Each structure stands twice: as structure tokens, then as C-alpha cells.
Amino acid sequence: MKLIEERAARNEALFREVNERIEELHERADDRTGTFVCECADDGCLERFDVPLATYEEVRNDPHLFVVAPGHELPEIERSVENGPGYVVVRKVSLIAARIAEETDPRP
């Protein structure tokens, strides 16, 4: 289980990094909403959804929070804390996943 949790957390961190770059583009364009990629554990996931930039900023202020498509939550490592139109905000509850989320936070 430990290896699965670690791999899932690293995949999610990679997608979080991609979304950081996407957010920068939306901010430059002075958008209020951005289209982001799912930050789930599935490295083959191509889901995209719109998230208000203010909501995305709130998520990024906590390294344990990620945005995923509905149904992409992994109850073994995370819990849903907010549902938006077409996305879910999840919090890492697994100690392994939480540690990796902290270590890979692009906003230390």
C-alpha cells in the first residue's frame, strides 16, 4: 500500500505543477476562471474543468489540497472537502501522501 500511496501522491504533485503554469497564463490574461487539468493520481487522466481563479488560489494556499474531477477521489489517501461545478477539492489524509504533498509544494 505504501508504494501505491507514494506513486499516487507524486502523480498528483506533477499535475499540480502543470496547473501552476496554467494559472500563470490565466492571470496574465486577467481571467476570472481558468481551465485546469485534473490533479488525480491517474497519470493517464486527461480531464479538464473550469475553476474560479480565487478558488484555485485558496486551494494552492494549502499544500494538502488538490482539485480533481468528480469520481477521481482516492478514499485511501484523501477526503473531499468541497464540491464545485465539475470539480472536487480533496485533502490528503494519508501520512505518506501529505508528506509528499508538502515536499513537492511549488509554493513553499
C-alpha positions in Angstrom: 0.0 0.0 0.0 2.8 2.4 0.8 4.2 2.3 -2.8 0.8 2.9 -4.2 0.2 5.9 -2.0 3.6 7.3 -2.9 3.1 6.9 -6.6 -0.4 8.4 -6.4 0.9 11.4 -4.5 3.8 12.0 -6.9 1.4 11.9 -9.9 -0.9 14.4 -8.2 2.0 16.7 -7.4 3.1 16.6 -11.1 -0.4 17.7 -12.2 -0.4 20.4 -9.5 2.8 21.8 -11.1 1.2 21.8 -14.5 -1.8 23.7 -13.1 0.6 26.3 -11.6 1.8 27.2 -15.1 -1.8 27.2 -16.4 -2.8 29.6 -13.6 0.1 32.0 -14.6 -1.3 32.1 -18.1 -4.8 32.9 -17.0 -3.6 35.6 -14.6 -1.6 37.3 -17.4 -4.8 37.3 -19.5 -6.7 38.8 -16.4 -9.2 35.9 -16.5 -11.5 35.2 -13.6 -11.8 31.5 -14.3 -9.3 29.1 -15.6 -9.4 25.7 -17.3 -7.2 23.3 -15.2 -6.2 19.6 -15.6 -7.3 17.0 -13.1 -4.8 16.6 -10.2 -5.8 13.0 -9.6 -3.5 10.0 -9.1 -4.2 8.6 -12.6 -1.2 9.6 -14.8 -3.2 9.0 -17.9 -6.1 11.2 -16.9 -6.9 14.0 -19.4 -9.9 15.5 -17.6 -10.1 19.3 -17.7 -12.6 21.6 -15.9 -13.1 25.3 -15.1 -12.3 26.6 -11.6 -12.6 30.2 -10.5 -9.1 31.6 -10.0 -9.9 32.7 -6.5 -10.9 29.2 -5.6 -7.7 27.8 -7.2 -5.7 30.3 -5.1 -7.4 29.1 -1.9 -6.5 25.5 -2.8 -2.9 26.4 -3.5 -2.5 28.1 -0.2 -2.7 24.7 1.5 -0.2 22.1 0.2 -2.6 19.2 1.2 -5.4 20.4 -1.1 -5.8 19.3 -4.8 -8.5 19.8 -7.4 -9.8 16.6 -9.2 -12.7 15.7 -11.4 -15.7 14.2 -9.7 -15.2 10.5 -9.2 -11.4 10.7 -9.3 -11.0 10.9 -5.5 -8.9 8.2 -3.8 -10.5 7.5 -0.4 -7.4 5.6 0.7 -5.4 8.8 0.7 -7.7 11.8 0.5 -11.1 13.2 1.5 -13.4 15.5 -0.4 -13.7 18.9 1.3 -15.5 21.0 -1.4 -17.6 20.3 -4.5 -17.7 22.8 -7.3 -19.4 22.6 -10.7 -17.3 19.9 -12.4 -14.5 19.6 -9.8 -13.9 18.4 -6.3 -11.3 19.8 -3.8 -9.6 17.0 -1.9 -7.4 17.0 1.2 -4.6 14.4 1.7 -5.2 12.4 4.8 -2.7 9.6 4.3 0.6 10.5 6.1 2.6 9.4 3.1 0.6 11.5 0.6 0.5 14.5 3.0 4.3 14.4 3.3 4.9 14.2 -0.4 2.3 17.0 -1.0 4.3 19.2 1.4 7.7 18.3 -0.1 6.6 19.0 -3.7 4.6 22.1 -2.9 5.6 24.7 -5.6 4.7 27.5 -3.2 6.9 26.8 -0.1 
